[in-house]
Amino acid sequence: MTISKVRQQILERLEPLPSEQVKNLLLKWLLNSSGNLEDFEELLKSQSSQKTEELLD
């Protein structure tokens, strides 16, 4: 996947999130990865999955 596509997908996932959640995700990514955008995208996906599971419980 191209960097441009990854950036667009990240932007689409970040825009609806509250600012505090974005801050927490960014900090988690910076502290636990090499700074790769694909890593950040995966973090966003996993966060979305966790939120969905919490809503279903």
Secondary structure, DSSP 8 states (H G I E B T S, - for coil): --HHHHHHHHHHHHTTS-HHHHHHHHHHHHHHS-S-HHHHHHHHHHHHHHHHHHHH-
